[in-house]
Amino acid sequence: MKLKVQVRLGVVVLMVSLVAPLGFADARDQAKRIHDRIAGVPPDAALLTTMATQIAINNAVAAALMATDAPEFYSVTLKNWAAPWTNRDQSIFVPLDDYTATIIGVVRDEIDFRQILQGDIVYIGSGAGVPGYSNTNNAHYEALENQGVDLMANLQATTQSSLTGIPASATAGIMTTRSAAKAFLIDGTNRAMFRFTMLNHLCNDMAQVLDTTRTPDRIRQDVSRSPGGDSRVFLNNCIGCHSGMDPMIQAFAYYNYDYDELNDPDGVNGRISYNGVNDVDPVTGTRVHAKYFNNNQNFEPGFITPDDSWDNYWRHGPNALLGWDTALPGTGRGAKTMGQELANSDAFAQCQVEKVFANVCLRPVQDDVDRAQIASMVASFRNSGPNGYNLKQVFAESAVYCMGD
């Protein structure tokens, strides 16, 4: 019980609140709240009792992990959590696809979460009447969702290379799924793939990593050095993103999303493609896709992309604060090694934890106490599971931290 005293027009009013302090919530209330936050549904009576028992003996994280065994954690919580990452509008109202299913499967199987940016992995499902995986449409995943197939029980891991024909060495987790290609490699210059990967998985959009001090030698020809006839716009703005982004997204120089632009303008039935060692683009005369030469007359002395080698210019300067792994060289060939660079950064680990915290606690980080908890969970995240980076542990720890909210 709480007592509050207020003064109204000179009269002292005693206000009595019958809501018990949050810290006094009993173990059953806390168990129910944990299960609701993780799975979105209440536990049955037997599970509630078991979870409450664990909480009562100071083993609340174990209780929270029990909640991750609910099918709704996978089909609702994780699906809705990952859905905005799959599209440029960041909408939650999109169907299940190979990107989202892979996130769900990696969490379920407690796989090192860094694999979402570097692994030769994709999850497919099974069920009566469900069509098989297709390289050219999303029917497989839409059927899984429409038929209410239990994703916890019916998703299975396989390799992208066995389904798409892309070499294992060229796969890069969700970045090389069909749905990611449809969203971020369609048309354009492939820069969208880098921008949305940074936004979704390092929690930094381009404006937040703007750095005008990096060398602009890898900025492509399509970027005008005098937008609107004013070079100051380039020097004070454009250069800040492109000097770091263009050397990184060179990793995707051999990739595209192929579709029938005339009869299928939205690319519903397209597929991801990759120029292999024997492929030559007729425009570039190399394996580099023609889109890397779009608008190449905007600034002809600009960089001409020769291959898929990439360099991380942001290892120095203010973006060194993203915490790049010093055990990695900061340079490489292709999307897989670039994905490793991103996934092994401090920003990647921090981002996953903050997103889970906001999802489970229904609020962003607010104060120093929250920030201390985030730091603790980042350390735990990196060391959880057989290879570290077990995201299920982060959901459990977040739910325990917020079980009194």
N, C-alpha and C positions, 0 to 999 in steps of 0.2 A: 504494500500500500504506500502511496506517495501523498505527501501533504504539500499544498501550495498556498501561499498567502498572497492575496492581491488587495490593493486599495482602490476602491471605487467611490468617488465623491465623498471621500473622508470616512468611508465605512470599511472596516476590515472584513474581508470575506475569506472564509476558510474553505478551500476547495479540496475535496478528497478524490483521489484517483484510485479506482479499484483494479488498475492494471498492475500486476506484479512486475518488479524490475526484471529486465531480460535475463540477467544473470541467475535468477531464481527459477527459470523454467526447468521443469523436471526432465528427466532423461527421455521419457516417451514423447514429450512435446518436441524436444530437440531432434529425436530420431525422425519424427514425422516431417519436421521442417527440412532436415537434410535430404530426405527422400524426395520431397516435393521439389526442392531446388535442383536436384540432379536429374530426376526422371520426369518431373512434371505431374506425377500422380502419387497418391498416398500408398504406402506399403500395406500388404495384408497384415492381419493380426499377428500371425506367427513371426513374420519378418520384423514387424515393429517391436515385438518383445525381444527378439534376438539383438536387434540394433540397440535398443535401450539398455540391454545388459552390457553390451560392449562400451557404451558411453559411460555407464555407471562405474565401470572399472578403469576409466581414463584411457579407453582405446577407441576414441571417436573416429579416427581415420579408418580403422577397420570397419566400423559401422558404415561409414560413408562409401567405402568401396563395395559393400554389399548392395548399395543402391545402384551401382553401375551394372549390376546384373539384370536390371529391368529392361525389357525390350524397348520400352519407350525412350530410354536414354539414347538409344541408337537411332530409332526411326523418327524421333521428334527433336530431342534436345540437340544432338550432334548434327542432324540434318539441317535444322534451322540455324544452327551456329555457323555452319560452313557455307550455306547457300549463298550469302551475299558475296563471297569471294569469287564466285564462278561467273560473274557478269559485271559489265561496266556500270550498270545502274545500281549495283550493290543491293539488289532487291532480294528479299527473302522468299518472294512468291515465284519461285522457279522450280521445275521438276527435278527429281533426283537425277544425277548423271554420274559419269565415271570419276569426275573430280571429287564430288561430295561422297560418293560411295567409298572411294579410296581413303579419304580422311576418316570416315566412320570405321573402316576395317583396320586401319593402322592404330587407332585408339583402342578398339576392341581387343586386338591381339597384342597390345602393349609393345608395339614395335617402336624402335628409336624414331621419334617424330621428325628428326632431321631428314629421314628418308623421303618425306613428302616433297623435297626439292632436289633430290638426287637419285632416287632409287628406280630400278627397273621393276616397277610394281604398279598394279592396278587391281581393283576388286570388282568381281562380277558376281551375279546372283544366280539363283535357281528357283524354280517353281513351276507348277503345272500351267501350261499355256503361255509361259514367258518366252518370248523369242530370244535367240542367242545374241551374244554381243555383236554389234555391227560397227565397222569403221566409218560408216556413212550416215548413221542416224542414231537417235537416242531411245529408240523403241524399247530396248531391253530394260533400261532403268525406269522408264515411265511405266512399263507393265509391272515391274516389281513394286513400285509405289502405289499404282492404282489398284492392285490386287491385295494390298496390305501385307505383302510378304514380310515375315519376321527377319529383319536385317541382321539381328544378332545371331540368328541360327543359320541363315542362308547365304551370307556373303563369304566368298572364298578368294584368297589371294592368287594372282597369277602374274605373269610378266607382260609388260607392254610389248616387248620385242616379239613375243610369240603371237600376238594378236594384230599388231599394226604394221609389222614389217620393218619398223625403225630399229636399227642396230641397238643392242643393249648399251653400248658405249655412248649412244646419242639420246638415251632416255634420261629424263630429269624429273621423276615424280609427277606431281600434279601439273607441272608446267608443260609436259608433253602428252597430257591426256587430250582426247578429242574435244571435250567441252572447253578446256582452256584455250586450245587452238581456235575454236569457233569464236570465242569471246575476244581473244587478245592477239591472235596472229592473222586474223582476217583482214585483208587489204592493208592499207597503211604502210608502216615502216618497221613493224615489230616492236617499236618502243613501248607500246601499251603493255606488252608482256612484262617488261621490266618495271614499269611504273606501278602496275597493280600487284605485282609480286612484292615489291617494296612496301606498298600500302597495306596489303593483307597479311604479310608474314614478317615484316620488320617494323610495322606500325609507323612508318614514315612516308609521307607523300613527298613529291618533288620539291614543294616549297620549303619543306622542313630540312632538306639536305642541300639547299642552294649554297653553292660555294664558288665564288667568282675568282678564286685564287689558283685554280687548277689549270694546267696547260691545255689549251683548246685544240691540240694538234690532231685529235681523233674525231672532231666534229664533222659530220658528213656534209656533202655538197648541198643538200636540200635546205639547210638552215641558212637563211639570209644573214649576212653580217651587218646589214643596215635595214632592219625591218621598218617599213614606212619611210625609208630614206634617212633614218636616224640611227647611227652606229652606237649611240649611247644605250639604246634599248638592248642591243646584243651584249654589250660589255657589262651592263649592270643587271641583266636579267637572264637572257637566253643562255649565255655562256655558263651560268651557275649550275644549270641542270645538265646541259648537253656535254659539258667537258667531262663529267663523271659517268653519265648514263650511256653515251654513245660507245665508249670503249667497253662497257660491260655487255650491252645488248648485241654487240658484234658476235657474241656466243651463239645467237640464233640466226646467223647469216644463211644457214642452209635450210631453214624451216619455212613452211607456209601453210595456209589453210586453203585447200582447193575446193571450189564449188562452181556451179553453173550460174554465172552472174546474170544471164539473160532470163532463164526460166526459174531460178531459185535465188532471187536477189538477197534474201536473208540468210542464205547459207545453211538452211535447215538440214540439207542432206550432203554437206561437204565432209571432208576428211583432212586430217593432218598429213602433211607430206614432208619428206626430207630428201635433200640431194645427196646421194651416196657418192662413193669414191669414183664411180664411173659416169656420174651425171654431170652434164654441162648445161647451164642456163643459156639459152640462145641470145639473151640480151647482154649478159655480162661476160660470156665466154669462159666462165669458171663455175664452181659449185655455188657461188654466192647467188642468192635469189635476186631477180630483177628489182624487187621492191626496195632493195638497198641502194638503188640508183634512181629512185623516184626524184623528180625535180632536180636533177643533177646540174642544171644550168643556173640554179639560184646563186651558187657561188662555186664556180668551176675549180678554183684552187683548193677547195675543201677536200676532206679525206675521202679517198676511194677505197671501199672495203675489199680487201683481197682474199680473205678467208674468215674462219670462225674463231680466230684467236682473240682473247679478251684480256684486259688489264683493269685492275681496281685502283684508279687514281685516288679514291677516297680513303685509302689506307693512310694517307697523310693529310694534314690540314684539319679543319674542324670536324669532319666526318670520321676521323679516327676514333671519335667518341662512340661510334657504333660498335666498337669492340671487336675488330677483326682478329681472327685466330692467327697468331704469329707462327704456328706450326705449318700453316699453308703458305704457298708462295705468292698468292695474290695475283696470279696470272695463270692462263691455261688455254685449252682449246675446247670449244663446244659448251652446250647447255649444262651437262652433268657437272663439270668442274666449277662452272659459275654458280650452280645451285649449291654445291658444297661450300663455296665461299660465303654465300648468304646464310646458309643453315648453321654454320659454325660460328657466327657472330654472336656477341652478347645481345645485340638488338633482337635477334631471332628468338632467343630464349625468353627475354624480357617480354616481348610482344605476345607470345603464346600465353604466358602466365597472366598478363594483364587482361587479355581477351577472355580467358576462362573466368577470372575473378569477376569481371563485369557481367558475364553471363549468369554466373551462379549467385552472386551477391546482389544482382539487379541494380548495380550502381558502379560508377567508376571509382578509382582510387581517390581518396579525399584528403587524407592527412598523413602525418608522420607515422602514426601507428599502422595505417594501411600500407604505407611505403615500406616499413620494416617487415611486414608480413609478406609483401611481394618479394623482397630481397631473399627472405627465408625460403619461399616457394621456388624461386628461380634456382637456388642452390640445390634444393631437393629434386626439382625437375631434372637437372643435369645429372644427378646421381641415382635416379630411380630406375628400376628395371635392370635386366641383365646388361644392357648396353647404354643405359641412361636414357633420358628424354622420354619417360613414360608419362604421357599426358593424362592418363586416367588418375594418376596420383595427384595431379594438380586440381582436377575436379573435386577429388575427395578432400584435399586440404582446404580448398576454398569454401566448400560447404560447411566444414567444421568451423572455420573462422567466422562464418556468417550465420551460424545456426541460432544465434541469439537475436539476430536482426528482426 
